[in-house]
Amino acid sequence: RRHHGPLTGLIVDLVHLLSQQLNFNYTMTLVPDGKFGNVQTVNKTLEAVGMIAQILECKTHMSISTLAITLSRSEHVAFTTSWMDYGLLLYRAIPTPQKPNIFAFLEPFHPN
């Protein structure tokens, strides 16, 4: 197994295996500004940050991450389709409706 400093996990292992099978070299780095990235136009000037900026400024060839595909991003960079979706959701029980108690006004006086 090859180590990339603080970078570990499924994506790191997958890129390493692909590089062996497809015979290419690569270097993994963290984004200098630590941002996923976005693109916006300010005063008719294109401004990008994060991974998107790294690609648009030709400082990197590709980015592999859990980056959401948004309209503004997809207008400037090409995305592949998702190959894994964790589908993290929050679940809670729906309360069962209770019949109204006609003697509810007496509950504060119940001995228990």
QUIDA-V24281 format. One line per field, one symbol per residue. psi: psi as a letter, one per 30 degrees, with the letter a starting at -180 (. if undefined). burial: 1 if it has 24 or more other C-alpha atoms within 12 Angstrom, else 0. A space follows every 10 residues. Layout:
psi->???
burial->???
This chain:
psi->kkkhbfjlae eeeeeeeeee egilllkkll kefgkeklkl kjhgkkkllb eeeeeeghfl elkjahkkjl eeeffflkkl lkfkjfhklk klkkkkkkkk jfgeffefgk f.
burial->0000000000 0100110000 0000000100 0000011110 0000000101 1111110000 0111100000 0010001000 0000000000 0000000000 0000000000 00
